[in-house]
């Protein structure tokens, strides 16, 4: 099953507001990502994660990544259910890709 998310489905979603991404126990701040997501953005994310994970054990890193993945999957499922509810109510006609 392949999920396709179109920009209009995630207009209000701002990656910097996902709580698990910004780990409060570290001093690293989440980098500003450009709308085009360039190579420079990837470098910023790698630097950010390097700082975040510097003082963590392997298990803490795995747990942190798994927690973030669970939160992201819940966010995707929420978008999916909203899209399905809109489809059932007739306000969203394209249900392909769910």
For each residue, the residues with C-beta under 8 A, 3 or more apart:
1: 98
2: 97
3: 76 80 97 98
4: 96 97 98
5: 9 10 76 79
6: 9 10
7: 10 11
8: 11
9: 5 6 79 83
10: 5 6 7 13 79
11: 7 8
12:
13: 10 17 75 79
14: 17
15: 18 21 30 33
16: 21 22 30 32 33
17: 13 14
18: 15 21 22 68 71 72 75
19: 22 71
20: 23 64 67 68 71
21: 15 16 18 30 68
22: 16 18 19 29 30
23: 20 26 28 52 64
24:
25:
26: 23 51 52 55
27: 51
28: 23 48 51 52
29: 22 48
30: 15 16 21 22 48
31: 41 44 45 47 48
32: 16 44
33: 15 16 37 41 44 45
34: 37 38 40 41
35:
36:
37: 33 34 41 42
38: 34 41 42
39: 42 43
40: 34 43 44
41: 31 33 34 37 38 44 45
42: 37 38 39 45 46
43: 39 40 46 47
44: 31 32 33 40 41 47 48
45: 31 33 41 42 48 49
46: 42 43 49 50
47: 31 43 44 50 51
48: 28 29 30 31 44 45 51 52
49: 45 46 52 53
50: 46 47 53 54
51: 26 27 28 47 48 54
52: 23 26 28 48 49 56 64
53: 49 50 56 61 64
54: 50 51
55: 26
56: 52 53 60 61 64
57: 60 61
58: 61 62
59: 62 63
60: 56 57 63 64
61: 53 56 57 58 64 65
62: 58 59 65 66
63: 59 60 66 67
64: 20 23 52 53 56 60 61 67 68
65: 61 62 68 69
66: 62 63 69 70
67: 20 63 64 70 71
68: 18 20 21 64 65 71 72
69: 65 66 72 73
70: 66 67 73 74
71: 18 19 20 67 68 74 75
72: 18 68 69 75 76
73: 69 70 76 77
74: 70 71 77 78
75: 13 18 71 72 78 79
76: 3 5 72 73 79 80
77: 73 74 80 81
78: 74 75 81 82
79: 5 9 10 13 75 76 82 83
80: 3 76 77 83 84 98
81: 77 78 84 85
82: 78 79 85 86
83: 9 79 80 86 87 92 95 98
84: 80 81 87 88 95 98
85: 81 82 88 89
86: 82 83 89 91 92
87: 83 84 90 92 93 95
88: 84 85
89: 85 86 92
90: 87 93
91: 86
92: 83 86 87 89 95
93: 87 90
94:
95: 83 84 87 92 98
96: 4
97: 2 3 4
98: 1 3 4 80 83 84 95
